[in-house]
Amino acid sequence: MIVNQEREKTAQQIAGILNNCEMLLGLDIEKRVDKYSLFIKTDQLSVEYKEFTKDGMEWLLSKLKDYVVNKDDIDELLEEIDFI
C-alpha cells in the first residue's frame, strides 16, 4: 500500500481489501502513545493503517463505511474508538 496519499484513496484501497478477501481474520483498532492504528488481517495479507489523531481515524472509518459491503464491522470500530 502506498503511504502519504489522500485518505479518500486509502479508504478505497482498504475497502477493496475488505470486500475482496475470502476470509477476514481480524479487524481491530488500537491507540498507541502517538497514534491510532487500524489492523486488518485477511487470508491473504496484513495491513496496518496509522493516523496521528482520533479525528483523522474517525474520518477514515466514516469514509471506509461508504465503500465496504459489510458496514457492521466499521460501525463496531467507530463505536470502539471512543473507548480506547
Residue, then its C-alpha position, 0 to 999 in steps of 0.5 A: m500500500i502506498v503511504n502519504q496519499e489522500r485518505e479518500k484513496t486509502a479508504q478505497q484501497i482498504a475497502g477493496i481489501l475488505n470486500n475482496c478477501e475470502m476470509l477476514l481474520g481480524l479487524d481491530i483498532e488500537k491507540r498507541v502513545d502517538k497514534y491510532s492504528l487500524f489492523i486488518k488481517t485477511d487470508q491473504l495479507s496484513v495491513e496496518y493503517k496509522e493516523f496521528t489523531k482520533d479525528g483523522m481515524e474517525w474520518l477514515l472509518s466514516k469514509l471506509k463505511d461508504y465503500v465496504v459491503n459489510k458496514d457492521d464491522i466499521d460501525e463496531l470500530l467507530e463505536e470502539i474508538d471512543f473507548i480506547 
